[in-house]
Amino acid sequence: MEAEVWYRPLVWTDYRLAVIFTVLIPLILLLWAFIQKAQSLQRLLIIYWRVSSLLMITVYLMIPGWPLGYLSGFFARVLIPISLWFWADVNEDIADQPQRPLKFTFTAWRWAMTVYCIIGALINLPFFACAFSEEARGGAYCQVWLEAPQLYQQWFHANSAPGFLGVLGMIGLIVYVASLGYFLIVRLVKEGRTAMVEE
């Protein structure tokens, strides 16, 4: 059993870092960007929140231990860095801005998020078995990833059944995939790597 649980503190550290890097800091940056009226940063952070919503969907899928949660968590870590660097017009506008505290903080966070997500995605690769093997899912090897989402349920949804919360996560995932499909098939072809447009 020792080999199955030695990384539990690392898993919990990952969840704590996720709260800091994917929720608290970008929320502060978004408020700061609105106060400073930095439109390109506002736009990029709004796009970030849309893309990173897959992380919250993942939490809801993980509460009942559904296999898709292991996959959606991985793909969230892939899509987030792409969303932060993909937009040519935003990148140019940020590069042209004078070096101010907001720009410096945002740039530092963007690089930190990129590194964090890449490392997280690589770490999650060995746990793909949790999505495809019922036997693996039942072991501590996979169960350790469910502990934080289940604690989240106890804190915020104590009176809700795990299955119900999983259904909410599944509905969110369907909407997310449909939105991503629309972007790839329609918007990307029409507008390319331009973010500063009205939808």
Backbone as a ProteinNet text record, in pm:
[ID]
protein_1_A
[PRIMARY]
MEAEVWYRPLVWTDYRLAVIFTVLIPLILLLWAFIQKAQSLQRLLIIYWRVSSLLMITVYLMIPGWPLGYLSGFFARVLIPISLWFWADVNEDIADQPQRPLKFTFTAWRWAMTVYCIIGALINLPFFACAFSEEARGGAYCQVWLEAPQLYQQWFHANSAPGFLGVLGMIGLIVYVASLGYFLIVRLVKEGRTAMVEE
[TERTIARY]
81.8	0	85.3	206.2	289.1	306.7	328.8	351.6	226.5	107.7	-16.8	-49.6	1.4	-42.4	69.6	191.1	301.3	284.5	212.6	198.8	74.3	0.8	-118.9	-89.5	16.3	45.1	68.8	126.2	149.3	16.9	-77	-208.7	-279.9	-275.3	-339.5	-269.8	-138.1	-64.7	-108.8	-130.1	-176	-311.8	-403.9	-535.4	-525	-437.3	-420.1	-361.4	-261.4	-203.1	-307.1	-394	-498.6	-590.1	-626.6	-711.8	-641.5	-512.7	-437.6	-419	-367.1	-329.6	-447.7	-548.1	-656.9	-781.2	-788.9	-908.1	-872.8	-794.7	-772.1	-695.6	-579.8	-498.2	-569.4	-627.4	-695.8	-818.3	-883.5	-996.2	-947.1	-837.1	-777.4	-733.4	-670.1	-624	-739.7	-850.3	-966	-1022.8	-1036.3	-1085.4	-988.9	-860.6	-757	-763.5	-781.6	-789.2	-912	-1024.6	-1143.9	-1122.1	-1057.4	-1029.7	-936.3	-834.3	-736.9	-787	-904	-962.4	-866	-800.3	-708.5	-789.6	-840.2	-936.7	-879.7	-756.6	-699.8	-682.4	-641.2	-627.4	-764.2	-861.6	-998.2	-1046	-1027.2	-1074.6	-1005.8	-873.8	-799.6	-838.9	-860.9	-900.1	-1041.8	-1130.3	-1265.7	-1257.5	-1173.6	-1153	-1095.2	-998.2	-940.1	-1048.3	-1137.6	-1241.3	-1333.3	-1362.4	-1446.8	-1377.2	-1251	-1176.4	-1152.9	-1114.8	-1081.8	-1205	-1324.2	-1444.9	-1444.9	-1363.1	-1350.9	-1294.1	-1216.2	-1165.2	-1278	-1372.5	-1486.7	-1576.9	-1594.2	-1670.2	-1604.6	-1471.5	-1396.7	-1424.1	-1427.5	-1454.7	-1589.7	-1690.5	-1824	-1829.8	-1751.9	-1745.2	-1670.3	-1574.6	-1494.2	-1567.9	-1664.3	-1735.3	-1794.6	-1865.5	-1913.3	-1810.9	-1692.4	-1587.7	-1606.7	-1670.6	-1695.1	-1565.7	-1544	-1417.4	-1383.5	-1485.3	-1460	-1385.5	-1397.9	-1330.7	-1179.7	-1124.2	-979.5	-934.2	-1017.2	-983	-1004.1	-1116	-1144.8	-1041.2	-992.3	-887.6	-760.4	-725.4	-606.2	-624.2	-739.1	-760.1	-773	-821.4	-825	-683.9	-589.3	-450.6	-383.9	-435.5	-383.5	-443.7	-574	-643.5	-613.7	-589.9	-567.4	-444.4	-325.7	-211.3	-233.9	-302.8	-332.5	-416.5	-518.6	-607.2	-533.1	-426.6	-352.1	-254.4	-215.2	-112.6	-160.1	-279.8	-325	-353.1	-396.5	-454.5	-348.1	-327.4	-220.9	-242	-365.7	-390.9	-368.9	-409.7	-390.3	-241.9	-170.2	-26.1	46.7	10	72.6	39.3	-88.1	-130.1	-60.1	-48.3	19.8	167.8	230	372.6	396.6	298.5	313.7	287.4	225.5	192.9	318.7	324	438.5	442	560.9	577.6	519.9	402.9	336.1	307.6	271.3	248.3	147.7	38	-62.3	-4.4	64.3	124	227.2	311.5	413.9	350	249.5	183	111	42.3	-28.6	69	177.7	276.8	337.8	369.3	425.6	325.9	198.5	95.3	76.8	79.1	58	167.7	292.1	401.6	391.9	358.2	344.6	233.1	120.4	8.7	48.9	124.2	168.5	255.4	352.3	440.6	361.7	275.1	194.3	107	41.3	-48.1	28.9	143.7	223.2	271.9	324.9	371.1	253.4	139.6	20.9	-29.2	-27.2	-71.4	19.9	150.1	245.5	227.4	203.3	181.7	53.6	-46.6	-175.1	-174.4	-76.8	-73.4	-78.8	-1.4	-6.5	-142.7	-224.2	-354	-465.6	-428.5	-528.1	-595.8	-522.6	-580.5	-705.5	-711.3	-827.3	-954.6	-940.7	-1056.5	-1105.1	-1018.3	-1052.5	-1059	-1007.2	-1004.9	-1082.3	-1190.3	-1270.6	-1190.7	-1104.4	-1020.8	-924.6	-862	-770.4	-844.9	-966.2	-1046	-1079.7	-1092.3	-1128.9	-1013.4	-891.1	-774.2	-734.7	-651	-604	-527.5	-468.4	-393.9	-478.3	-608.1	-699	-784	-821.5	-912.7	-856.9	-725.2	-664.8	-701.5	-727.5	-764	-907.1	-987.5	-1127	-1145.2	-1042.5	-1056.6	-1090.2	-1018.8	-1044.9	-1182.5	-1223.2	-1359.4	-1467.7	-1446.4	-1545.8	-1549.6	-1435.3	-1433.8	-1506.3	-1486.7	-1558.6	-1708.8	-1753.7	-1895.7	-1944.2	-1865.3	-1904.7	-1917.5	-1831.3	-1833.4	-1948.5	-1970.6	-2062.6	-2191.5	-2193.6	-2313.3	-2343.9	-2340.9	-2356.4	-2489.4	-2592.2	-2725.5	-2756	-2656.6	-2678.2	-2611.1	-2678.3	-2624.1	-2509.8	-2403.9	-2291.5	-2335.5	-2431	-2478.6	-2542	-2619	-2682.2	-2576.7	-2474.9	-2367.2	-2290.2	-2274.4	-2210.4	-2289.7	-2422.4	-2508.6	-2490.5	-2481.9	-2455.7	-2323.2	-2222	-2092.7	-2102.7	-2182	-2198.1	-2269.3	-2370.9	-2439.9	-2341.7	-2261.6	-2159.9	-2061.3	-2022.7	-1926.8	-1985.9	-2113	-2179	-2183.1	-2219.7	-2222.8	-2082	-1984.2	-1844.8	-1796.5	-1819.7	-1774.8	-1846.6	-1975.7	-2050.6	-1993.8	-1961.1	-1903.5	-1765.9	-1685.7	-1553	-1564.6	-1659.8	-1682	-1723.4	-1811.8	-1855	-1735.9	-1650.9	-1533.9	-1442.7	-1414.5	-1321.4	-1376.8	-1505.4	-1564.8	-1606.9	-1656.6	-1712.1	-1620.8	-1597.4	-1526.1	-1380.5	-1310.9	-1169.5	-1150.6	-1237.7	-1229.7	-1260.4	-1358	-1403.7	-1310.8	-1264.6	-1192.1	-1045.7	-1003.6	-865.1	-824.5	-702.1	-647.9	-675.8	-795	-833.5	-929.2	-892.5	-976.7	-1062.3	-1016.2	-1084.4	-1195.9	-1295.5	-1411.8	-1536.1	-1643.9	-1771.1	-1824.9	-1882.2	-1938.5	-2080.6
-121.3	0	126.6	117	235.8	306.8	227.2	285.7	354.7	316.6	372.6	507.7	534.7	654.2	754.5	723.9	813.3	952.3	962.4	1090.7	1167.8	1120.2	1191.8	1338.3	1369.5	1512.3	1594.1	1529.4	1600.8	1630.8	1535.6	1556.8	1673	1675.6	1784.6	1917.6	1914.2	2036.1	2087.2	1995.4	2033.7	2102.3	2047.9	2110	2248.8	2263.1	2393.7	2495.2	2451.5	2540.2	2577.7	2483.4	2511.6	2622.6	2619.3	2725.3	2860.7	2863.9	2990.1	3038.6	2951.1	2992.5	3002.1	2916.7	2914.2	2989	3026.7	3097	3233.4	3233.4	3357.7	3462.1	3423.9	3522.5	3575.3	3488.7	3545	3629.2	3599.6	3682.8	3822.1	3827.2	3955.9	4031.4	3959.1	4023.3	4077.3	4004.9	4051.4	4179.9	4183.1	4304.2	4420.9	4392.2	4494	4547.4	4456.6	4497	4583.9	4554	4638.1	4776.1	4780.5	4908.4	4993.2	4928.8	4999.3	5020.4	4962.7	4970.1	4915.2	4806.1	4738.7	4637	4681	4600.2	4468.4	4469.7	4345	4242.5	4287.6	4195.7	4147.3	4237.3	4196.3	4084.8	4107.6	4010	3875.5	3878.5	3754	3681.3	3754.9	3691.4	3635.5	3700.7	3646.2	3515.9	3515.4	3391.7	3284.5	3324	3228	3165.6	3248.5	3195.4	3099.1	3127.4	3035.8	2901.5	2907.3	2783.3	2706.8	2778.4	2712.1	2659.6	2694.5	2638.1	2485.5	2430.4	2284.5	2226.4	2304.1	2257	2239.6	2333.8	2320.8	2205.6	2190.6	2076.4	1946.6	1943.2	1826	1793.1	1895.2	1872.7	1804.1	1849.9	1791.2	1649	1621.6	1485.1	1392.3	1450.2	1369.8	1340	1420.3	1397.9	1257.6	1211.6	1073.5	972.9	1021.6	932.1	886.6	970.3	931.9	938.3	839.8	830	952.4	1019.5	1135.2	1246.3	1249.5	1352.5	1348.1	1227	1214.1	1270.1	1252.3	1302.1	1453.1	1502.1	1645.3	1728.3	1674.7	1745.5	1759.8	1653.7	1657.9	1760.4	1753.6	1842.9	1989.4	2013.3	2150.8	2207.1	2124.5	2169.4	2190.4	2127.4	2148.7	2275.1	2293.1	2404.2	2540.2	2542	2670.8	2744.8	2680.2	2753.9	2798	2714.6	2752.8	2880.1	2885.3	3002.1	3129.2	3113.4	3229.8	3287.1	3207.2	3251.3	3252	3204.5	3181.5	3309.9	3414.6	3530.5	3630.5	3640.8	3725.3	3872.5	3921.3	4063.7	4101	4012.9	4040.3	4037	3939.8	3930.8	4057.3	4107.2	4228.8	4349.2	4358.5	4472.2	4472	4355.5	4345.5	4380.7	4331.7	4361.1	4510	4581	4723.7	4811.7	4756.7	4835.7	4865.2	4981.8	5012.8	4917.8	4898.4	4806.8	4869.9	4823.1	4871.3	4751.6	4776.3	4664.2	4561.4	4607.5	4513.6	4425.1	4486	4407.5	4308.9	4354.1	4266.7	4149.6	4178.9	4073.5	3975.4	4029.8	3942.3	3852.9	3909.5	3832	3722.3	3756.2	3657	3544.3	3581.3	3478.8	3392.4	3455.7	3379.6	3276.1	3313.4	3216.8	3109.4	3151.5	3054.6	2954.7	3003.1	2914.9	2817	2866.1	2780.4	2666.8	2699.9	2597.5	2502.1	2557.9	2475.3	2376.5	2423.6	2337.3	2229.5	2265.6	2166.7	2056.9	2097	1997.5	1912.6	1977.6	1905.2	1805.6	1845.7	1755.3	1633.8	1656.3	1544.3	1450.4	1508	1425.8	1344.4	1400.4	1331.5	1219.2	1218.5	1114	971.9	938.5	801.4	762.8	862.9	835.2	820.2	816.4	790.1	655.8	561.8	429.4	441	546.3	565.1	590.7	644.5	673.1	550.2	452.7	340.1	205.4	197.6	70	80.5	2.7	3.5	-49.7	-147.1	-203.7	-98.1	-21.2	84.3	191.9	225.8	330.9	297.1	169.2	128.4	129.3	142.5	138.5	276.6	276.3	403.5	486.2	420.7	486.5	595.6	568	664.9	738.6	670	727.1	852.3	860.5	976.1	1106.4	1101.8	1221.8	1265.8	1178.2	1210.7	1276.3	1271.3	1318.2	1467	1550.1	1694.5	1729.5	1675.4	1702.9	1658.3	1546.5	1499.5	1587.8	1643.2	1739.8	1867.4	1908.5	2023.8	2001.1	1880	1847.7	1863.1	1813.7	1824	1969.1	2055.1	2196.5	2273.5	2250.4	2335.3	2266.6	2134.6	2062.4	1944.6	1969.3	1859.6	1787.3	1856	1795.8	1742.3	1742.8	1695.7	1561	1476.1	1343.7	1355.8	1275	1279.5	1259	1168.4	1143	1264.8	1339.8	1462	1564.1	1579.2	1673.5	1628	1496	1443	1475.5	1469.7	1504	1651.5	1737.5	1879.8	1896.1	1820.1	1823.8	1776	1671.2	1617.5	1717.2	1785.3	1888.8	2000.5	2040.1	2141.8	2097.7	1970.5	1918.7	1919	1883.7	1883.9	2026	2123	2262.8	2309.3	2270.1	2309.5	2254.4	2125.9	2062.5	2124.9	2154.7	2218.5	2357.2	2432.8	2566.7	2559.2	2463.2	2445.7	2403.9	2316.1	2274.3	2391	2476.8	2594.7	2686.3	2705.7	2791	2735.1	2605.1	2544.4	2541.4	2516.8	2499.3	2631.5	2724.7	2849.1	2969.4	3001	3124.5	3123.1	3012.4	3007.6	3025.4	2964.1	2976	3119.3	3180.3	3313.1	3425	3414.3	3525.7	3497	3373.2	3339.1	3363	3410.4	3429.6	3567.4	3619.9	3751	3736.4	3794.8	3783.6	3907	4023.3	4149.5	4176.9	4087.2	4105	4079.6	4135.1	4109.5	3976.4	3900.4	3770	3785.6
0	0	0	51	63.7	-69.5	-177.1	-309.3	-361	-306.5	-357.1	-294.1	-175.4	-104.5	-76	-113.2	-78.4	-138.5	-251	-319.9	-277.4	-176.3	-130.7	-96.6	-22	5.7	-121.1	-223.8	-349.4	-419.8	-413.1	-473.8	-405.6	-273	-199.5	-226.1	-239.8	-274.6	-411.3	-504.6	-638	-631.5	-552.2	-539.2	-475.3	-375.9	-312.2	-410.4	-487.3	-588.7	-693.4	-726	-824.4	-775.4	-647.7	-592.9	-604.6	-574.7	-579.6	-722.8	-809.8	-945.3	-1041.4	-1023.5	-1121.7	-1077	-948.5	-900.2	-839.2	-733.4	-658.4	-739.3	-793.7	-866.8	-991	-1077.3	-1194.8	-1159.8	-1046.6	-1003.5	-964.9	-890.7	-853.8	-979	-1072	-1195.3	-1277.9	-1281.2	-1358.7	-1297.9	-1166.8	-1100.6	-1123.7	-1114.7	-1136.3	-1279	-1374.8	-1515.5	-1541.6	-1475.1	-1490.9	-1430.2	-1314.3	-1249	-1336.2	-1395.1	-1479.1	-1622.8	-1653.8	-1788.3	-1894.6	-1860	-1953	-2033.7	-2148.2	-2223	-2273	-2321.7	-2373.3	-2262.1	-2143.8	-2031.3	-1984.1	-1983.3	-1947.8	-2040.6	-2169.1	-2268.3	-2249.9	-2231.2	-2216.3	-2088.4	-1981.8	-1855.8	-1862.5	-1935.1	-1953.8	-2033.1	-2136.9	-2213.2	-2122	-2039	-1943.7	-1855.8	-1800.4	-1711.1	-1784.4	-1908.8	-1986.2	-2005.8	-2042.7	-2067.2	-1937.8	-1833.1	-1706.9	-1634.2	-1680.8	-1619.8	-1627.6	-1718.7	-1727.9	-1598.2	-1525.4	-1396.3	-1295.2	-1292	-1200.8	-1244.2	-1374.5	-1425.1	-1379.9	-1384.2	-1340.7	-1194.4	-1110.1	-967.4	-949.1	-1023.2	-1009.8	-1065.1	-1168.9	-1221.1	-1125.7	-1051.5	-959.8	-829.3	-792.4	-665.7	-659.3	-764.7	-760.5	-813.6	-850.6	-899.7	-1043	-1125	-1263.4	-1344.7	-1431.9	-1508	-1590.5	-1646.2	-1732	-1658.9	-1526.8	-1449.4	-1464.4	-1475	-1491.1	-1625.8	-1728.6	-1861.5	-1872.1	-1818.6	-1830.2	-1753.7	-1641.7	-1567.1	-1648.5	-1720.6	-1805.7	-1918.2	-1985.9	-2099.6	-2056.4	-1934.2	-1883.7	-1875	-1829.3	-1814.9	-1950.2	-2052.4	-2188	-2249.1	-2230.3	-2295	-2231.7	-2101.5	-2033.4	-2087.7	-2095.4	-2151.5	-2296.2	-2373.8	-2512.2	-2513.1	-2424.8	-2421.7	-2379.4	-2301.9	-2253.7	-2355.9	-2454.2	-2549.6	-2695.5	-2721.9	-2859	-2936.5	-2867.9	-2934.8	-2979.4	-3109.6	-3165	-3131.6	-3143.8	-3119.9	-2973.2	-2883	-2740.1	-2704.8	-2757.6	-2731.4	-2777.3	-2895.3	-2947.5	-2860.2	-2819.7	-2738.8	-2603.2	-2541.5	-2411.4	-2426.6	-2533.6	-2556.1	-2576	-2635.9	-2663.6	-2541.4	-2438.6	-2320.2	-2238.2	-2174.5	-2087.6	-1967.9	-1913.6	-1800.3	-1673.8	-1634.9	-1514.7	-1424	-1298	-1205.4	-1256.2	-1318.8	-1368.8	-1478	-1573.3	-1681.7	-1627.8	-1536.7	-1478.8	-1404.5	-1321.6	-1244.3	-1335.2	-1436.3	-1529.7	-1605.1	-1654.1	-1729.8	-1642.2	-1517.8	-1425.6	-1401	-1381.3	-1360.2	-1484.8	-1602.1	-1726	-1744.4	-1717.2	-1728.6	-1619.9	-1499	-1389.3	-1419.4	-1472.5	-1507.7	-1616.7	-1713.1	-1822.9	-1771	-1687.7	-1630.4	-1542.2	-1457.4	-1367.2	-1444.3	-1549.3	-1626.8	-1703.3	-1759.6	-1833.2	-1739.4	-1623.9	-1526.4	-1479.4	-1451.6	-1407.5	-1510.5	-1637.5	-1744.2	-1752.6	-1743.1	-1748	-1628.6	-1511.8	-1392.6	-1404.6	-1471.5	-1484.3	-1586.8	-1675.4	-1778.6	-1722.5	-1619	-1566.9	-1509.1	-1477.4	-1416	-1519.1	-1647.2	-1750.5	-1728.6	-1668	-1640.9	-1554.4	-1470.9	-1383.4	-1464.5	-1584.4	-1668.3	-1744.1	-1763.6	-1850.6	-1779.7	-1659.3	-1588.3	-1457.9	-1447.9	-1326	-1207.9	-1235.1	-1129	-1073.6	-1163.2	-1119.4	-1042.4	-1090	-1026.1	-881.9	-851.1	-716.8	-618.8	-668	-581.3	-531.8	-428	-369.7	-472.3	-573.2	-680.4	-745.6	-764.6	-827.2	-724.7	-618.4	-519.7	-453.2	-443.7	-377.4	-447.6	-578.8	-654.2	-626.2	-564.9	-536.5	-400.4	-316.7	-178.5	-170.1	-244.1	-239.6	-296.7	-413.4	-461	-362.3	-295.9	-199.9	-75.7	-37.3	71.6	29.9	-95.1	-150	-139.4	-171.8	-160.5	-16.2	78.9	219.6	263.7	211.8	249.7	185.3	54.5	-21.1	-65.2	-65.2	-111.8	-19.3	109.9	206.1	190.8	143.2	132.4	-6.8	-94.7	-232.6	-254.1	-329.6	-358.9	-458.9	-443	-537.8	-682.6	-703.3	-839.3	-902.3	-824.8	-874.5	-915.1	-830.7	-862.2	-985.5	-999.9	-1119.8	-1245.1	-1234.8	-1348.7	-1385.2	-1283.1	-1310.8	-1385	-1340.3	-1408	-1551.2	-1574.4	-1709.8	-1800.7	-1747.6	-1825.5	-1861.1	-1761.8	-1787.3	-1893.3	-1889.5	-1988.1	-2128.1	-2139.4	-2270.7	-2328.2	-2244.7	-2289.3	-2327.9	-2247.2	-2271.9	-2405.8	-2429.9	-2554.5	-2674.2	-2658.4	-2767.4	-2797.7	-2693.7	-2712.7	-2777.9	-2733.2	-2792.4	-2938.7	-2967.6	-3105.7	-3193.1	-3139.9	-3215	-3243.5	-3142.1	-3162.2	-3270.5	-3264.2	-3359.6	-3501.4	-3513.6	-3646.7	-3709.7	-3627.4	-3682.2	-3656.2	-3529.2	-3497.4	-3540.5	-3519.4	-3554.9	-3704.3	-3783.4	-3929	-3972.2	-3907.1	-3946.7	-3897.8	-3772.4	-3711.4	-3682.3	-3690.4	-3666	-3521.6	-3503	-3367.9	-3312.7	-3340.4	-3293.1	-3176.6	-3063.4	-2944.7	-2922.7	-2967	-2937.6	-3036.4	-3034.9	-3122.8	-3040.1	-3085.1	-3018.7	-3064.8	-2968.3	-3003.6	-3051
[MASK]
+++++++++++++++++++++++++++++++++++++++++++++++++++++++++++++++++++++++++++++++++++++++++++++++++++++++++++++++++++++++++++++++++++++++++++++++++++++++++++++++++++++++++++++++++++++++++++++++++++++++

